[in-house]
Amino acid sequence: MDDGPHTDHWVYDRRLPIATLLAIAIQTITFIAVASAYVGSNEVRMRNLEAAMALAPGVSERLARVETKQDGAQDKLDRIESKLDRLVERRH
């Protein structure tokens, strides 16, 4: 039986409430403001890091040398501790 036109399909309504348009506009403006602030803050941080790196040439090489010396000192301390442990074990 045919009860008339079928209404079970989706229909696009061109009417849009002002409140919806206003909400979309506010969300868009807020997104743009937050995104630009985030990008701006990252640019400032990057400039500061670049300036700090320019002021301290050779820091990475010096740091590598210090780390190498620290590793050597740690090895010496480990040997000293093992010798002390052996001396303590002999006395007991």
C-alpha positions as CSV (number, residue, x, y, z in Angstrom):
1,M,0.0,0.0,0.0
2,D,1.1,3.5,-0.8
3,D,0.5,6.0,2.0
4,G,1.8,9.0,0.1
5,P,5.3,10.4,-0.4
6,H,8.0,8.7,1.5
7,T,9.4,10.8,4.4
8,D,12.1,8.5,5.7
9,H,14.9,10.1,3.8
10,W,17.1,13.0,5.0
11,V,16.0,16.5,4.1
12,Y,18.3,19.5,4.1
13,D,16.8,22.6,5.7
14,R,18.4,25.9,4.6
15,R,17.2,27.8,7.7
16,L,19.9,28.2,10.3
17,P,19.3,29.8,13.7
18,I,21.2,33.0,14.5
19,A,22.4,31.4,17.8
20,T,24.0,28.6,15.8
21,L,25.8,31.0,13.5
22,L,26.9,33.1,16.4
23,A,28.3,30.0,18.3
24,I,30.2,28.8,15.2
25,A,31.6,32.3,14.7
26,I,32.7,32.6,18.4
27,Q,34.3,29.1,18.3
28,T,36.2,29.9,15.1
29,I,37.5,33.2,16.5
30,T,38.5,31.6,19.7
31,F,40.3,28.8,17.8
32,I,42.2,31.3,15.7
33,A,43.2,33.4,18.7
34,V,44.4,30.4,20.7
35,A,46.3,28.9,17.7
36,S,48.0,32.2,16.9
37,A,49.0,32.6,20.6
38,Y,50.5,29.1,20.7
39,V,52.4,29.6,17.5
40,G,53.7,33.0,18.7
41,S,54.9,31.6,22.0
42,N,56.7,28.8,20.2
43,E,58.4,31.3,17.9
44,V,59.6,33.3,20.9
45,R,60.9,30.2,22.6
46,M,62.7,29.1,19.5
47,R,64.3,32.6,19.1
48,N,65.4,32.5,22.7
49,L,67.0,29.1,22.3
50,E,68.7,30.1,19.1
51,A,70.1,33.2,20.8
52,A,71.3,31.1,23.8
53,M,73.0,28.7,21.5
54,A,74.7,31.5,19.6
55,L,76.1,32.9,22.9
56,A,77.6,29.6,24.0
57,P,79.6,28.1,21.1
58,G,81.3,24.9,21.8
59,V,79.1,23.9,24.7
60,S,78.3,20.5,23.3
61,E,82.0,19.7,22.8
62,R,82.9,20.8,26.3
63,L,79.9,18.8,27.7
64,A,81.1,15.7,25.9
65,R,84.6,16.1,27.4
66,V,83.2,16.6,30.9
67,E,81.0,13.4,30.5
68,T,84.1,11.4,29.4
69,K,86.1,12.6,32.4
70,Q,83.1,11.8,34.7
71,D,82.9,8.3,33.3
72,G,86.7,7.8,33.9
73,A,86.3,9.1,37.5
74,Q,83.4,6.7,38.1
75,D,85.5,3.8,36.8
76,K,88.2,4.7,39.3
77,L,85.8,5.0,42.2
78,D,84.3,1.6,41.3
79,R,87.8,0.0,41.4
80,I,88.6,1.7,44.8
81,E,85.3,0.5,46.2
82,S,86.0,-3.1,45.1
83,K,89.5,-3.0,46.6
84,L,88.1,-1.6,49.9
85,D,85.5,-4.4,49.9
86,R,88.2,-7.0,49.4
87,L,90.3,-5.5,52.3
88,V,87.3,-5.5,54.6
89,E,86.5,-9.1,53.7
90,R,90.1,-10.2,54.5
91,R,90.0,-8.6,58.0
92,H,86.9,-10.5,58.9
